[in-house]
Amino acid sequence: MVIEFLTFTVPTSIQSKWKALDEAVWTRFLEKQEGFVQKELWQSPDNLAKLHAVIWWRDKDSWKAISDEQIGIVDTEMGDYLIEPEMREFLVIADSE
């Protein structure tokens, strides 16, 4: 299992619109990808502008199968609400399930 961890700085004044677009555009796209498990959106309690997309993948190959062209198309759908994230990756090495 691989976790894609994206941090977006989204001004609180546009978060409602940004979250709705992210759900309609990115989450719907990801749900159609082979190996996608789930996506969560977290907010930092100490900085409300920091939103973290936590995306679970079956394996890194599934995640990396998405082409730069596909990412560009989906990013374009975000329009004026496109915000470049900081990205980190984590490997799940144990879980309680």
Sequence and secondary structure as in RCSB ss.txt:
>XXXX:A:sequence
MVIEFLTFTVPTSIQSKWKALDEAVWTRFLEKQEGFVQKELWQSPDNLAKLHAVIWWRDKDSWKAISDEQIGIVD
TEMGDYLIEPEMREFLVIADSE
>XXXX:A:secstr
 EEEEEEEE  GGGHHHHHHHHIIIIIHHHHTSTTEEEEEEEEETTEEEEEEEEEEES HHHHHTS HHHHHHHH
HHTGGG    EEEEEE      
